[in-house]
Amino acid sequence: MIRSVFKGCGSYLPERIVTNHELAERVETSHSWIVKRTGIEQRHVAAEDETTLDMAEAAARQALDHASMKADEIDTIIIATTTPDKTFPSTAVQLQGRLGIAHGYGFDVQAVCSGFVYALSVADSLIKAGRSKNTLVIGAEKMSAILDWNDRSTCILFGDGAGAVILSAEEGEGERGIVSCHLHSNGAHKDLLYTSGGTATTGESGVIHMEGQEVFKHAVTYLSDIVDETLEANNLKPADIDWLVPHQANIRIIEGTAKKLDMSMERVVTTIHKHGNTSAASIPLALNEAVRDGRIKPGELILFEALGGGFTWGSALMRL
């Protein structure tokens, strides 16, 4: 049996921090209003000349260092992003060049906020099929580039950043590694969370539009369902999960998922208060923080879950 085993992680956050108080000077809102409804206190925003590729590279190099690996040991790069620097080549292929890797392959995955979970699932499938030995999986987003900074309903939510993990193939019986992944989508809800542009339509990326209350309602339902599906598929009880590392979209959604698992918030990794919603980067950013500060330890069982525009949603279960 081949398993996809965690080897290391890394992250990057832009230097500039935008607080709620700063946003309140631009749109009709307040620090207390934002915190009460979302849990967000601040977010990192990339510099104008700082790209998704730049952030992905920084996170990748930190993950390589954490895993004590050299770049040329990586044979597959998968980047989850909805904000690529170019229409093509993919951000992953560009990163391959930056890292000086002349073998293997790379590609991007686009599932918005669910992107990292989708990318983990693809990586796990490739590793178990024997088509990848060491896979670099990254969530990287410059969400500030697709925001209308005068739209209060969206500009308060999102931030920029990148997070990376390295998965390696290991043979033999053992508990460590990705246990299962579960993916879903429903295009009937495409008009609830979307961008106003695109390469083949307006020729521009456009900006985010969101029906907040509808998104919240569906997120609660779908994420509750995915928790049940993951537990049932693995014959687990909620008490078997050591840590919940969720997509950081809204603190009320996160608390609802924790309640579903009958899990104390002390066992839930939350970074939304200081990162905001970094889309595909949010789960690996949160994971990196909890691994680095020693909260999450080797051998513990972790549940990742996320929902993004489309809708897309999914989960991944991994024993570190």
C-alpha positions, 0 to 999 in steps of 0.5 A: 500500500502506498500512502501520501504522508505529510513531510513539511509545511510553509507559509507566506503573508504579505507585510502590509496589514489592513485593519478593520479601522482602516477599512472603516475610513473607506466604506460604511462599516466599523471594527465591531460590526466586522468582528461580530459578523465575520470574526475578522480583525485584520488581513494581509494585502500584497504590494502592487508588484507582489504576485501570486507566484511570489507568495507561492515561491516563499511558502514553497521554500519554507516548506522545503526547509521544514521537510529538509528537502531540496527542490530537485526532490520534488517531482509534482507541483500542484497550486490551488489558486483563483488569482493566477498571474497569467492566463498561461503558463500555470502558476505551478509551471512558473514556480517549477522554473523559479525553483530550478526543477527541470523534471516532473510536472506541475499544474494549477487547480481552480476551485476557489476557497475549496481549492486546497482540498481539491489539490490535496485530493489530486495529489493523493490520487497521483501518489497512490497511483505511483505517478508522483513521489514527492508532491508540493501542494500550495494554496496561493491567492492575491484576492485583493486583486479581484476586490471592489474596495468600495463594496462593503459586502466583500472588501472586508472579507478577503486577504492575501497569502500562501501556504504549502505542504509536501506529501511523499509516497511511503510504502507499507502498512501505517496510519500516517498520511491522507486517509480519505478525500471527499469532493462535491460541486453544484453549479446551480449556485454559480450566481451566488458567488462569482467574479464579474469578468473572465478571459473569454468574456470581458478580457478582465478578471473582474471583481467578486460579487456575493450574495452573503446570506445565501452563501452562509446558508448553503455553507452551513448545510454543505459543510455539515453534510461533508463532516457526516460523509467523512466520518461515515466513510471511515467508520469514525466518531466525532471524538476520533478527530483530534483537530479541525482545520477549516477554511477560514471564511466566517467564524460563525460557520467554523463554530457551527462545524465544531458544534457538529463535531461536538468539539471544543473551539480549543481543538479548532485552528482559527486564523480568520481574525488575523488573516481574513479569508485567503481562499485556497491559502487559508487551510494551509496557512492555518495548518502551518501555524498550528504545526509550527507552534506545536499544537498539532503533533505527529500522529494526530487526526486532522479534518480539513473542510472548505466551501467555495464559489460555484459551489464547490466543497469538500473535505480531507482527512489526514493523520499527521 
